[in-house]
Amino acid sequence: MMLLPSYDQHTPPEHPYLRASSAYSALVQLYARSDQLDTTYTRFRRFGNVSPMCVSGRDALETVHHVFVSCPVYHTFRQHATQSLIMETSRILDSAEVPLLVCRSFLQVIQRLFEDGPSWPQS
């Protein structure tokens, strides 16, 4: 009787999600929610070898919240990202014929993604 190796020796298939635009988004979200996103504040806490302040010269700690919500340097990016998400989500919801009330709920959440609030970053 021939014994098979205990693992598959074939190379794994290339999965589309590894190249998808949402893979990067998922990774950023994972790092942000686990407090591992590479901000200067995170590096300062871990290694102590950098200043924890905003690299854009703002008088604030460069935390995930600062980058995604309050840093004025990224304000235009946040506006553009919000508009792009609204347009793309609207297109998807329209093509799926999702009820208007549900569409409005989704779009309200998207409009608050980069805003501060008690439920940030889950809002």
N, C-alpha and C positions, 0 to 999 in steps of 0.2 A: 504494500500500500504506500502510495506516494503522499507525503505531507505537503500541503500548500503553505506558503509563507503566511505569517499571521497578519500581514497587511497587504493592501492592494498596491502593486508596483506601477500601475498606470499613472501617468500624470493627470492631475485633476483637470476637469473641463474648465474652460473660461466661462465664468458666469457673467451674464450681462450686468448684474448689479455692481460688479467691481468697476465697471467703466461708466456707469450711469451718473448723470449730474447729481442725482439725489444721494449717491454714496458719499460724496464729500460733505453734503449737508448733514447726513446721518452721523458722520464722524465728528464734525464740529459740535453737533448737539450732544453726542456722547461725552466728549471731552469737557464741554461746558457744564453739563449736569453732574459730572463726577468731579468737578473742581480741578480738572487737569489741563484745561485749555492754556496754551503757552502765552500767558500775559506776563508782564514784568513783575506784577504782584505775586503770581504763582511761583515764578523763578526765585524771587526774593525769599519767599517763605520756605522753599525747598532747599536752595543753595546759599542764599545770602550774598550772592556775587554780583547783583545788579541793584539799581535803585528801583523801588516799587512804583515810582511815579510814572505817569503817562509819558510815553515816548514822543508824543506830539507836543510836549511842552505845556500841557495843561496842568493846573495845580490840583491834581487828583490822583488817587491811586489807580493804576491801570488794572482794574478788575474786569471780569467778564461783563458785569452790569455796566460799567463805565463805557466799555467798547461798544456794546450792543444797544445802549439806551441813551447815554448822556454826553459822550464825547462829541463836541461840535465838529471835529475833523471828519467824522463819519456821517454827519447829518444828511448830506446829499446822497450818499450811498444808501442810507436807510430809507429815504424817500423813494429812490429809484427801485430798490428791492421790494418795497411795499407795493408800488404801482405795478411792477412786473408780476408779482404774486397774485394781485387782484385780477389782472387781465388774464393770466394763464388759468387761474382757478375758475373764473367766470366762463371761460371758453370750455373747460372740461365739464363743468356743471351744466352748462347749456346743452352741450352735445349729449350728455347723459339724461337730459330732460328731468333734472332734479327739481322738486317743487320749490316755488319761489321763497317760501318761508325758510326752508333749509338753506337755500343759496344765501339769503341775507345773513343767516347765522354764521355760516362759514366766512363770508366776507367781513363781517364785524370782527371776528377773531383775527383775521389777517391784518386788518387796520390797526390792531393793538399790539402786534408782534414786537415792535420796537419801542413801545411806550412803557413808562414806569407804572407800576401798580402793585397791589398786594399779592397778586397771583403770578407776577413775573418770575421766571420765564415760561410758566405753563399757560399763560393766557393766550 
